[in-house]
Amino acid sequence: IALFEKHEGIDKIIAPKDFASYGYPSPEKNLQMADLVFSAADGYSFSSLEMVNEAIIPAREGGAGSHGYLSDNPKMNAMFIAVGRGIAKGKKIGVIENIDVAPTIAHLFGEKLPNVDGKVLQQILATP
């Protein structure tokens, strides 16, 4: 943590003791979980070193996707559009949870996703 806490472009460093409050799994229970989570400062984003010379870079202009922001950041709201067989035309449903997208897609394919936190977005479905 000491290596990163004064680094330009990093807003917040989240340690495992705080993971649960952000909805993250514990590294002891999920071996794919990171040891630390960084949040990018406003105007910065994170990238892989294969893409650029630096891992922390100024945020891209023009609405291109960036990494490093927590879900409670208001700028993280994204647009959700669903079109196709099984979807009602012209429905506007407002804000949704990302965790509801996969169960909805599975439902449209006649499948169920067991043990997921999300739910099927019934309000966008066409009536049979």
DOTOR-938056 format. One line per 10 residues: number of its first residue (from 1); their letters; for each residue x, y, z of C-alpha. Coordinates in Angstrom, 2 decimals. Layout:
% residues N
NUM = A = X Y Z  ...
% end
This chain:
% residues 128
1 = IALFEKHEGI = 0.00 0.00 0.00  2.85 2.38 0.84  4.17 2.01 -2.72  0.91 3.28 -4.21  -0.74 5.66 -1.74  1.07 8.77 -3.01  1.01 7.76 -6.69  -0.63 10.34 -8.96  -3.82 9.00 -10.51  -4.82 6.69 -7.66
11 = DKIIAPKDFA = -7.76 7.96 -5.64  -8.39 5.08 -3.28  -6.68 1.84 -2.26  -9.04 -0.79 -0.90  -7.54 -3.48 1.33  -9.06 -6.94 1.89  -10.44 -5.90 5.30  -12.75 -3.48 3.43  -13.67 -5.72 0.46  -17.01 -6.84 1.92
21 = SYGYPSPEKN = -18.27 -3.25 2.17  -17.73 -2.92 -1.60  -19.29 -6.31 -2.38  -15.93 -7.89 -3.27  -15.07 -11.47 -2.28  -12.27 -12.21 0.14  -8.98 -13.41 -1.45  -8.97 -16.31 1.04  -12.34 -17.56 -0.26  -11.87 -16.66 -3.93
31 = LQMADLVFSA = -8.42 -17.30 -5.34  -9.21 -15.09 -8.37  -9.68 -12.01 -6.18  -6.92 -9.41 -6.08  -4.91 -8.57 -2.98  -5.77 -4.87 -3.36  -8.29 -2.84 -5.38  -7.39 0.60 -6.72  -9.80 3.33 -7.70  -8.62 5.82 -10.33
41 = ADGYSFSSLE = -8.61 9.51 -9.49  -10.88 11.76 -11.52  -9.25 12.36 -14.89  -7.24 9.10 -14.81  -7.82 5.48 -15.75  -5.99 2.18 -15.56  -4.65 0.22 -18.51  -2.50 -2.82 -19.14  1.17 -2.18 -19.83  0.78 -3.97 -23.17
51 = MVNEAIIPAR = -1.50 -1.15 -24.36  0.50 1.87 -23.17  3.83 2.69 -21.53  2.25 3.49 -18.18  -0.34 1.54 -16.15  -1.98 4.75 -14.85  -2.86 7.15 -17.65  -4.97 10.28 -18.15  -8.55 9.28 -18.96  -9.42 9.08 -22.64
61 = EGGAGSHGYL = -11.57 11.74 -24.23  -14.67 11.13 -26.30  -16.43 8.56 -24.13  -14.06 5.66 -24.75  -14.17 2.97 -22.09  -11.80 3.22 -19.16  -10.98 1.07 -16.15  -10.42 1.90 -12.52  -13.68 3.35 -11.25  -15.83 2.04 -8.43
71 = SDNPKMNAMF = -19.48 1.23 -9.05  -20.66 4.05 -6.78  -19.08 6.64 -9.11  -21.98 8.42 -10.88  -19.96 8.45 -14.12  -20.18 4.64 -14.17  -23.84 4.65 -15.21  -24.14 3.07 -18.64  -26.91 2.84 -21.18  -28.80 -0.45 -21.48
81 = IAVGRGIAKG = -30.58 -1.24 -24.75  -32.30 -4.55 -25.45  -33.71 -5.38 -28.89  -34.78 -8.64 -30.51  -37.05 -11.62 -30.19  -38.68 -11.73 -26.79  -38.08 -8.04 -26.03  -41.04 -5.64 -25.87  -40.80 -2.71 -28.30  -40.55 0.82 -26.99
91 = KKIGVIENID = -40.23 0.00 -23.28  -38.32 2.43 -21.06  -37.41 0.99 -17.68  -34.90 3.38 -16.14  -31.83 2.31 -14.20  -31.07 -1.42 -13.95  -28.49 -3.47 -12.10  -25.73 -5.03 -14.22  -26.24 -8.31 -12.38  -29.69 -8.58 -14.02
101 = VAPTIAHLFG = -28.39 -8.65 -17.61  -27.03 -12.23 -17.67  -30.14 -13.84 -16.11  -32.30 -11.94 -18.61  -30.25 -13.13 -21.58  -30.31 -16.69 -20.25  -34.11 -16.48 -19.90  -34.44 -15.32 -23.51  -32.48 -18.43 -24.57  -34.73 -20.66 -22.45
111 = EKLPNVDGKV = -32.05 -21.24 -19.82  -31.72 -20.50 -16.10  -28.64 -19.38 -14.25  -28.64 -21.02 -10.84  -27.10 -19.32 -7.83  -26.84 -15.80 -9.26  -27.70 -12.58 -7.49  -29.43 -11.01 -10.51  -33.01 -11.43 -11.67  -34.74 -11.56 -15.03
121 = LQQILATP = -35.82 -8.09 -16.18  -39.47 -9.11 -16.65  -40.50 -5.55 -17.49  -38.65 -5.63 -20.84  -40.04 -8.95 -22.00  -42.67 -9.16 -24.73  -45.89 -10.91 -23.80  -46.08 -14.33 -25.42
% end
